[in-house]
């Protein structure tokens, strides 16, 4: 029988690396007696399983971080990345165990409460501060070694509770961790507290009647972790020191402070923090805490609730860089105004008017009287002309056109980025500026290609008839004139009326035909000019769309994608 007991202790030692606990890293270490224990029945180490909504939120957060890496600085995404890493790490570990840390200030009695729950003086207590120098773990079942490894607690600081009591079964699956004082004078102690608090599934905050309102506790821990209320216990210890109903008054004031911190209280069946009053010294109220812990551990939901709360906290930190004050996007009116500004800078209106004048000039040339055409030809020959070569824009005109393009780009970028969070607004503006590089030169090339077509403007079907009518009027003038000349030189019989009538008909009919053609040409000329202007405006709109609007739209689409992911992360839509 003795050999069996010895082998049992040896097996337990292999699992937990049992031995003397180093209580303080000092020159004179205090030793804690080794407790004789029986081997524990191991729990099945089934990996933790998250429910579908939490998995969806984690997937959305992962996609959100991936889509945002090129738009946000790494510091902004650090916390979200940490949450994803810790959620993945916790998911690979046991889902049958719940890791609960006991945290508190110096002298709050958390180590005494730790010992009371374990049923054995595992963690050292005393008046010397700080008493707890390193975190100590106590597990109520085997199979939690990997969870404790994740906390970085060495084997010499892992213990087991006394077995055979009701708490053995009631707290099965619990891994309790006693932390150093969060207000310890030793910096390394505070660093250990912060590190482990980010890894455990739940926290028991132990406060005492003197320091329950301590600003460090509320401002550094309780208020920032208000969203973790469902995995938080707040225990008012040392009520044996309070006379009469003073304990109830202090407990009510503690609840008031927690409410001001934004910590939801789990009362009347509502989810939230569990607030209890007890005395670890006398054992008063410890059974109530043990019962609450047992029910909490038996639910096997603390780890998932902790991860969900971490996701909520990460989403809250990211809200300023994802939540827009208005619906992002460019209205059709803004797009049309941008295209119009580019067309104006391109000179589309002036080009259309020039095309209209060119059409009218060709109509006058085709339908005008020969004498008027001859006079114009002589007039043109006498004056220097620029022919069909385009007149070069003056430097100030080119500068004005460039300024108009830049102003149009700035305006559309400001409209597109209005209401966006700063990083995404900057990305939209940068996309617009990149697209604007070389845009004035591209518009000039398009103006040369999409302007007036080479050669003469097209002629309508009635032009040949007008030309024939004008030729007939000219022939009448020539015939009448020759007839009169023949009569003057005596070649033909005298008859002045007929040749004069022919000449008058030709002289009057020629300008009349020309005037009629000019009236008839106004409509086609106007349509020709509008068509030329339309081509230039379409070319300007296409160039602006390809170079500026499409890149801006791509940035806005990317923002909408991350906004959708963010909405999935938070579980609710954002504007």
Legacy VTK file of the C-alpha trace (Angstrom):
# vtk DataFile Version 3.0
C-alpha trace
ASCII
DATASET POLYDATA
POINTS 575 float
0.000 0.000 0.000
2.866 2.293 0.787
4.415 1.508 -2.586
1.119 2.449 -4.294
1.060 5.791 -2.516
4.657 6.414 -3.457
4.024 5.568 -7.125
0.964 7.869 -7.118
3.015 10.741 -5.807
5.713 10.040 -8.376
3.170 10.089 -11.218
1.735 13.366 -9.972
5.198 14.845 -9.740
5.860 13.963 -13.355
2.705 15.756 -14.411
3.117 18.890 -12.310
6.833 18.968 -11.551
5.868 19.053 -7.892
8.313 20.445 -5.400
9.064 23.403 -3.205
7.556 26.692 -4.355
9.819 29.684 -4.644
7.766 32.410 -3.067
10.014 35.418 -3.587
13.094 36.042 -5.649
15.219 37.173 -2.745
18.410 36.083 -1.200
16.486 34.243 1.566
13.684 32.230 -0.083
10.629 31.273 2.002
9.591 27.657 1.522
6.013 26.358 1.541
5.323 22.848 2.866
4.617 20.226 0.233
1.070 18.913 0.410
0.357 15.232 0.043
-2.188 14.776 -2.759
-3.749 12.028 -4.804
-3.518 11.844 -8.603
-6.279 13.681 -10.413
-8.648 12.154 -12.902
-7.737 13.819 -16.194
-10.377 15.682 -18.204
-10.515 15.000 -21.941
-8.371 17.630 -23.650
-10.851 18.465 -26.393
-9.757 21.626 -28.235
-11.853 24.706 -27.664
-14.648 25.177 -30.221
-16.035 28.615 -31.038
-19.628 28.976 -32.144
-20.513 30.105 -35.664
-21.093 33.811 -34.850
-17.728 34.116 -33.092
-15.940 32.278 -35.903
-17.556 34.649 -38.383
-16.411 37.670 -36.389
-12.855 36.350 -36.147
-12.775 35.616 -39.885
-14.072 39.117 -40.585
-11.429 40.636 -38.291
-8.717 38.646 -40.057
-9.933 39.825 -43.459
-10.232 43.361 -42.109
-6.607 43.377 -40.981
-5.470 41.927 -44.312
-7.338 44.534 -46.356
-6.096 47.374 -44.162
-2.385 46.637 -43.950
-1.508 48.907 -46.885
-3.761 51.722 -45.677
-3.232 51.784 -41.903
-0.040 51.888 -39.887
1.046 48.755 -38.072
0.499 50.278 -34.620
-3.206 50.735 -35.360
-3.596 47.057 -36.248
-1.352 45.663 -33.502
-4.119 44.998 -30.984
-6.362 43.371 -33.593
-3.487 41.134 -34.664
-2.809 40.192 -31.060
-6.462 39.268 -30.516
-6.410 37.049 -33.608
-3.192 35.350 -32.510
-4.428 34.741 -28.971
-7.817 33.506 -30.189
-6.096 31.016 -32.498
-3.724 29.916 -29.728
-6.558 29.460 -27.204
-8.627 27.514 -29.734
-5.896 24.886 -30.055
-5.905 24.257 -26.311
-8.318 22.497 -24.000
-11.901 23.608 -24.088
-12.709 21.624 -20.938
-10.664 23.872 -18.690
-11.275 27.448 -17.591
-8.296 29.588 -16.592
-9.220 32.138 -13.919
-6.746 34.645 -12.476
-7.018 36.120 -8.989
-5.803 39.711 -9.111
-5.720 42.447 -6.562
-3.764 45.160 -4.842
-1.214 44.793 -2.109
-2.830 43.570 1.097
-6.213 42.790 -0.476
-6.030 39.169 0.654
-6.096 37.552 -2.781
-3.491 34.931 -1.846
-5.485 34.064 1.245
-8.581 33.649 -0.936
-6.522 31.514 -3.343
-5.541 29.231 -0.467
-9.110 29.123 0.825
-10.440 27.958 -2.538
-7.654 25.397 -2.906
-8.157 24.173 0.646
-4.441 24.265 1.340
-1.882 27.064 1.988
-0.319 27.050 -1.477
0.268 30.758 -1.914
2.219 32.528 0.800
0.491 35.219 2.831
1.969 37.697 5.237
2.504 41.311 6.179
5.659 41.719 4.161
4.961 43.405 0.758
4.944 42.289 -1.897
4.208 38.748 -0.766
3.426 37.060 -4.119
6.455 37.482 -6.376
5.457 35.153 -9.226
2.175 33.732 -10.531
1.165 30.366 -9.098
-1.242 27.955 -10.831
-3.538 25.432 -9.212
-5.539 23.020 -11.368
-8.498 20.942 -10.231
-7.943 18.358 -13.018
-5.178 17.076 -15.273
-4.861 17.996 -18.932
-4.280 21.715 -18.335
-0.490 21.665 -18.699
-0.534 23.310 -22.148
-2.796 26.076 -20.872
-0.416 26.792 -17.999
2.560 26.606 -20.382
0.881 29.379 -22.398
0.894 31.540 -19.252
4.624 30.971 -18.824
4.285 29.512 -15.323
7.105 27.014 -14.605
6.466 23.540 -13.206
7.766 24.439 -9.750
4.917 26.950 -9.393
2.102 24.574 -10.351
0.061 23.073 -7.557
-3.025 20.955 -6.894
-5.808 21.464 -4.359
-6.695 19.154 -1.502
-9.009 16.423 -2.787
-11.825 14.555 -1.243
-13.885 17.665 -0.468
-16.990 18.897 -2.244
-14.899 21.467 -4.071
-13.002 18.667 -5.827
-15.971 17.928 -8.098
-17.556 21.358 -7.963
-14.501 23.109 -9.446
-13.480 20.329 -11.809
-11.916 21.928 -14.895
-10.790 25.091 -13.080
-7.248 26.404 -13.393
-6.762 29.112 -10.753
-3.819 31.512 -11.012
-2.665 33.731 -8.148
-1.055 36.859 -9.578
1.430 39.290 -8.047
0.055 42.597 -6.823
-1.016 44.861 -9.684
0.234 47.881 -7.688
3.493 46.259 -6.648
6.559 48.456 -6.307
8.436 45.933 -8.462
7.994 46.717 -12.156
8.408 43.091 -13.200
5.476 42.131 -10.985
3.166 44.612 -12.725
4.395 43.428 -16.118
3.570 39.821 -15.210
0.074 40.857 -14.135
-0.610 42.702 -17.397
0.771 39.822 -19.474
-1.263 37.099 -17.817
-4.469 39.151 -17.629
-4.393 39.291 -21.428
-4.277 35.474 -21.619
-6.638 34.098 -18.970
-10.307 33.258 -19.569
-11.648 35.170 -16.545
-10.501 37.354 -13.658
-11.423 37.554 -9.993
-10.629 41.037 -8.734
-10.118 41.030 -4.992
-10.585 44.369 -3.228
-10.618 45.317 0.411
-12.645 47.931 2.321
-9.735 50.370 2.293
-8.668 50.266 -1.395
-11.803 49.225 -3.278
-12.035 52.732 -4.795
-8.347 52.904 -5.726
-7.926 55.003 -8.889
-5.215 52.709 -10.287
-7.536 49.709 -10.157
-10.468 51.490 -11.779
-8.643 53.588 -14.377
-6.040 51.056 -15.451
-8.004 47.822 -15.277
-11.727 47.876 -14.547
-12.694 50.767 -16.811
-10.675 49.631 -19.880
-11.950 46.062 -19.377
-15.579 47.045 -18.852
-16.510 45.043 -21.944
-15.229 41.881 -20.228
-17.859 42.043 -17.503
-19.233 38.570 -18.271
-15.856 37.006 -17.406
-15.203 39.198 -14.382
-15.727 38.594 -10.666
-15.314 41.455 -8.218
-14.926 40.232 -4.632
-14.995 42.487 -1.602
-12.708 40.688 0.861
-12.087 41.241 4.576
-15.714 41.988 5.463
-14.938 40.557 8.895
-13.245 43.894 9.576
-16.471 45.831 8.950
-18.952 46.243 11.794
-22.731 45.871 11.454
-24.181 46.685 8.060
-21.038 48.510 6.927
-20.239 45.609 4.602
-23.496 46.143 2.697
-22.803 49.867 2.423
-19.284 49.308 1.082
-20.600 46.666 -1.329
-23.261 49.096 -2.618
-20.628 51.789 -3.096
-18.451 49.281 -4.947
-21.362 48.496 -7.274
-21.823 52.226 -7.850
-18.176 52.641 -8.826
-18.362 49.673 -11.171
-21.443 51.148 -12.805
-19.584 54.435 -13.311
-16.745 52.464 -14.889
-19.221 51.040 -17.397
-19.026 47.525 -15.974
-22.351 45.729 -16.391
-23.421 43.974 -13.224
-24.823 40.467 -13.456
-27.970 41.037 -11.453
-31.586 39.952 -11.965
-30.552 37.388 -14.556
-28.715 39.944 -16.723
-25.234 39.066 -18.039
-22.432 40.935 -16.346
-19.862 40.896 -13.597
-20.454 38.889 -10.445
-20.029 41.016 -7.313
-19.676 39.263 -3.957
-18.622 40.029 -0.398
-16.666 37.529 1.672
-13.951 36.971 4.198
-11.162 34.650 3.145
-9.954 34.620 6.748
-13.178 33.382 8.359
-14.566 31.608 5.297
-17.745 33.688 5.312
-19.016 33.955 1.705
-16.284 31.732 0.262
-18.810 28.969 -0.344
-20.955 31.346 -2.391
-17.932 32.251 -4.498
-17.041 28.575 -4.882
-20.581 27.820 -6.047
-20.531 30.724 -8.528
-17.135 29.613 -9.815
-18.318 26.031 -10.152
-21.314 27.057 -12.233
-19.137 29.401 -14.261
-16.577 26.678 -15.011
-19.244 24.049 -15.732
-20.685 26.203 -18.534
-17.391 25.852 -20.465
-18.093 29.189 -22.132
-15.671 31.561 -20.437
-12.905 31.220 -23.031
-15.237 32.016 -25.931
-16.794 34.936 -24.031
-13.323 36.284 -23.278
-12.338 36.100 -26.946
-15.608 37.728 -27.945
-14.968 40.552 -25.485
-11.440 40.952 -26.846
-12.883 41.258 -30.356
-15.333 43.876 -29.082
-12.481 45.838 -27.510
-10.372 45.638 -30.665
-13.349 46.779 -32.745
-13.928 49.726 -30.425
-10.300 50.809 -30.824
-10.575 50.514 -34.603
-13.854 52.396 -34.906
-12.227 55.816 -35.566
-10.452 54.409 -38.643
-13.458 52.547 -40.090
-16.658 54.364 -39.175
-17.595 57.113 -41.667
-19.697 60.132 -40.746
-21.620 59.841 -44.027
-22.214 57.333 -46.773
-19.031 57.257 -48.859
-19.072 57.588 -52.618
-19.307 59.995 -55.529
-22.693 61.142 -56.705
-23.536 61.202 -60.387
-23.706 64.970 -60.141
-20.110 65.131 -58.866
-18.934 62.859 -61.675
-20.672 64.969 -64.313
-19.279 68.167 -62.846
-15.752 66.698 -62.914
-16.157 65.695 -66.572
-17.513 69.161 -67.398
-14.542 70.844 -65.715
-12.099 68.704 -67.696
-13.980 69.439 -70.936
-13.844 73.157 -70.216
-10.122 72.946 -69.514
-9.778 71.023 -72.773
-11.619 73.773 -74.656
-14.538 71.637 -75.793
-16.965 74.551 -76.079
-14.529 76.680 -78.079
-13.753 73.717 -80.324
-17.457 73.193 -81.004
-17.922 76.838 -81.919
-14.875 76.662 -84.193
-16.331 73.608 -85.919
-19.618 75.432 -86.439
-17.847 78.406 -88.002
-15.826 76.100 -90.228
-19.019 74.478 -91.511
-20.560 77.866 -92.280
-17.405 78.972 -94.110
-17.523 75.902 -96.299
-21.224 76.515 -97.006
-20.453 80.085 -98.038
-17.655 78.880 -100.285
-19.879 76.320 -101.973
-23.028 78.424 -102.309
-21.666 81.966 -102.573
-21.533 83.989 -105.804
-18.374 83.554 -107.835
-17.631 87.255 -107.653
-17.735 87.149 -103.840
-15.533 84.067 -103.785
-13.074 85.795 -106.100
-12.936 88.807 -103.828
-12.356 86.636 -100.785
-9.605 84.702 -102.578
-7.801 87.904 -103.422
-8.260 89.173 -99.884
-6.828 85.986 -98.434
-3.879 86.087 -100.798
-3.014 89.575 -99.689
-2.984 88.761 -95.994
-0.755 86.308 -94.191
-2.672 83.343 -92.838
-2.032 80.396 -90.602
-3.686 77.988 -93.039
-5.033 74.784 -91.451
-2.292 74.555 -88.839
-3.637 74.949 -85.281
-2.618 78.078 -83.443
-0.374 77.281 -80.509
-1.793 78.115 -77.115
0.009 80.854 -75.293
1.935 79.869 -72.141
-0.544 81.663 -69.910
-3.442 79.806 -71.569
-1.667 76.472 -71.046
-1.054 77.354 -67.423
-4.693 78.292 -66.969
-5.829 74.981 -68.469
-3.467 73.053 -66.154
-4.773 74.932 -63.140
-8.332 74.115 -64.145
-7.473 70.410 -64.357
-5.756 70.449 -60.961
-8.684 72.277 -59.410
-11.121 69.761 -60.877
-9.079 66.873 -59.441
-8.876 68.472 -55.996
-12.598 69.121 -55.970
-13.584 65.575 -56.913
-11.059 64.132 -54.419
-12.451 66.292 -51.603
-15.993 65.253 -52.436
-15.086 61.576 -52.623
-13.197 61.647 -49.306
-15.745 63.753 -47.419
-16.830 61.979 -44.238
-14.261 59.174 -44.523
-11.908 58.334 -41.654
-8.578 60.116 -42.033
-6.487 57.183 -43.383
-9.045 56.293 -46.044
-9.645 59.924 -46.996
-5.892 60.299 -47.465
-5.805 57.146 -49.618
-8.599 58.539 -51.825
-6.814 61.873 -52.251
-3.523 60.154 -53.060
-5.232 57.993 -55.694
-6.698 61.120 -57.298
-3.346 62.926 -57.266
-1.556 59.950 -58.818
-4.152 59.809 -61.584
-3.830 63.565 -62.213
-0.160 63.227 -63.108
0.084 63.758 -66.876
-3.650 64.403 -67.191
-3.304 67.856 -68.891
-0.968 66.400 -71.523
-3.322 63.471 -72.093
-6.217 65.883 -72.597
-4.188 67.864 -75.143
-3.481 64.686 -77.096
-7.145 63.733 -77.020
-8.131 67.200 -78.197
-5.850 66.809 -81.205
-7.223 63.360 -82.029
-10.895 63.882 -81.223
-11.259 67.436 -82.536
-12.184 68.422 -86.099
-11.825 65.544 -88.551
-9.284 66.064 -91.389
-10.519 67.571 -94.651
-13.643 69.584 -95.234
-16.796 69.216 -93.159
-19.476 66.957 -94.685
-21.975 68.572 -97.057
-25.769 68.078 -96.937
-27.740 66.709 -99.865
-29.119 70.090 -100.921
-25.680 71.554 -101.596
-25.463 70.327 -105.240
-28.840 71.902 -106.024
-27.687 75.170 -104.453
-24.455 75.047 -106.429
-26.388 74.442 -109.665
-28.766 77.300 -108.854
-25.828 79.597 -108.156
-24.188 78.471 -111.423
-27.448 79.163 -113.287
-27.545 82.661 -111.847
-23.972 83.208 -112.953
-24.761 81.911 -116.447
-27.705 84.291 -116.695
-25.410 87.162 -115.809
-22.803 86.080 -118.341
-25.373 85.479 -121.105
-27.082 88.789 -120.457
-23.787 90.625 -120.437
-22.577 89.016 -123.655
-25.935 89.735 -125.294
-25.621 93.427 -124.417
-22.030 93.519 -125.666
-23.144 91.917 -128.942
-25.821 94.525 -129.371
-23.340 97.302 -128.625
-20.853 96.146 -131.256
-23.693 95.503 -133.721
-23.360 91.774 -133.952
-26.834 91.162 -132.606
-30.150 92.906 -133.223
-31.009 95.622 -130.703
-33.212 94.313 -127.868
-32.067 95.724 -124.538
-34.899 94.468 -122.404
-34.143 90.755 -122.621
-30.399 90.835 -121.799
-30.943 93.384 -119.084
-33.671 91.202 -117.621
-31.336 88.195 -117.724
-28.529 90.109 -116.020
-30.841 91.508 -113.361
-32.208 88.025 -112.715
-28.658 86.662 -112.300
-27.446 89.573 -110.205
-30.427 89.402 -107.877
-30.764 85.621 -107.900
-27.115 84.931 -106.987
-27.139 86.746 -103.615
-30.624 85.411 -102.985
-29.409 81.832 -103.422
-26.400 82.591 -101.216
-28.587 84.083 -98.505
-30.975 81.123 -98.649
-28.106 78.692 -98.342
-26.685 80.606 -95.390
-30.042 80.394 -93.609
-30.360 76.692 -94.433
-26.770 76.011 -93.269
-27.246 77.282 -89.719
-28.958 74.124 -88.486
-26.442 71.638 -89.908
-23.563 73.868 -88.840
-24.879 73.971 -85.296
-25.304 70.210 -85.208
-21.806 69.764 -86.574
-20.377 72.029 -83.883
-22.324 70.256 -81.129
-21.117 66.895 -82.411
-17.519 68.091 -82.299
-18.055 69.403 -78.748
-19.723 66.126 -77.715
-16.759 64.090 -78.978
-14.356 66.214 -76.983
-16.479 66.048 -73.855
-16.757 62.273 -74.122
-13.013 62.023 -74.666
-12.357 64.246 -71.626
-14.831 62.254 -69.511
-13.272 58.951 -70.558
-9.754 60.186 -69.803
-10.798 61.592 -66.429
-12.672 58.412 -65.581
-9.753 56.146 -66.430
-7.085 58.256 -64.746
-8.893 59.694 -61.712
-12.420 58.430 -61.113
-11.655 54.713 -61.494
-8.719 54.773 -59.018
-10.841 56.821 -56.611
-13.730 54.385 -57.046
-11.340 51.483 -56.362
-10.299 53.082 -53.064
-13.920 53.706 -52.134
-14.772 50.100 -53.003
-11.918 48.905 -50.821
-13.231 51.055 -47.986
-16.732 49.638 -48.443
-15.261 46.148 -48.243
-13.440 46.868 -44.989
-16.542 48.639 -43.693
-18.574 45.502 -44.355
-15.941 43.417 -42.573
-15.963 45.854 -39.680
-19.738 45.599 -39.461
-19.376 41.812 -39.198
-16.713 42.205 -36.517
-18.945 44.435 -34.407
-22.045 42.391 -35.146
-23.892 45.550 -36.196
-23.835 47.913 -39.166
-21.972 51.197 -39.161
-22.817 54.268 -41.175
LINES 1 576
575 0 1 2 3 4 5 6 7 8 9 10 11 12 13 14 15 16 17 18 19 20 21 22 23 24 25 26 27 28 29 30 31 32 33 34 35 36 37 38 39 40 41 42 43 44 45 46 47 48 49 50 51 52 53 54 55 56 57 58 59 60 61 62 63 64 65 66 67 68 69 70 71 72 73 74 75 76 77 78 79 80 81 82 83 84 85 86 87 88 89 90 91 92 93 94 95 96 97 98 99 100 101 102 103 104 105 106 107 108 109 110 111 112 113 114 115 116 117 118 119 120 121 122 123 124 125 126 127 128 129 130 131 132 133 134 135 136 137 138 139 140 141 142 143 144 145 146 147 148 149 150 151 152 153 154 155 156 157 158 159 160 161 162 163 164 165 166 167 168 169 170 171 172 173 174 175 176 177 178 179 180 181 182 183 184 185 186 187 188 189 190 191 192 193 194 195 196 197 198 199 200 201 202 203 204 205 206 207 208 209 210 211 212 213 214 215 216 217 218 219 220 221 222 223 224 225 226 227 228 229 230 231 232 233 234 235 236 237 238 239 240 241 242 243 244 245 246 247 248 249 250 251 252 253 254 255 256 257 258 259 260 261 262 263 264 265 266 267 268 269 270 271 272 273 274 275 276 277 278 279 280 281 282 283 284 285 286 287 288 289 290 291 292 293 294 295 296 297 298 299 300 301 302 303 304 305 306 307 308 309 310 311 312 313 314 315 316 317 318 319 320 321 322 323 324 325 326 327 328 329 330 331 332 333 334 335 336 337 338 339 340 341 342 343 344 345 346 347 348 349 350 351 352 353 354 355 356 357 358 359 360 361 362 363 364 365 366 367 368 369 370 371 372 373 374 375 376 377 378 379 380 381 382 383 384 385 386 387 388 389 390 391 392 393 394 395 396 397 398 399 400 401 402 403 404 405 406 407 408 409 410 411 412 413 414 415 416 417 418 419 420 421 422 423 424 425 426 427 428 429 430 431 432 433 434 435 436 437 438 439 440 441 442 443 444 445 446 447 448 449 450 451 452 453 454 455 456 457 458 459 460 461 462 463 464 465 466 467 468 469 470 471 472 473 474 475 476 477 478 479 480 481 482 483 484 485 486 487 488 489 490 491 492 493 494 495 496 497 498 499 500 501 502 503 504 505 506 507 508 509 510 511 512 513 514 515 516 517 518 519 520 521 522 523 524 525 526 527 528 529 530 531 532 533 534 535 536 537 538 539 540 541 542 543 544 545 546 547 548 549 550 551 552 553 554 555 556 557 558 559 560 561 562 563 564 565 566 567 568 569 570 571 572 573 574
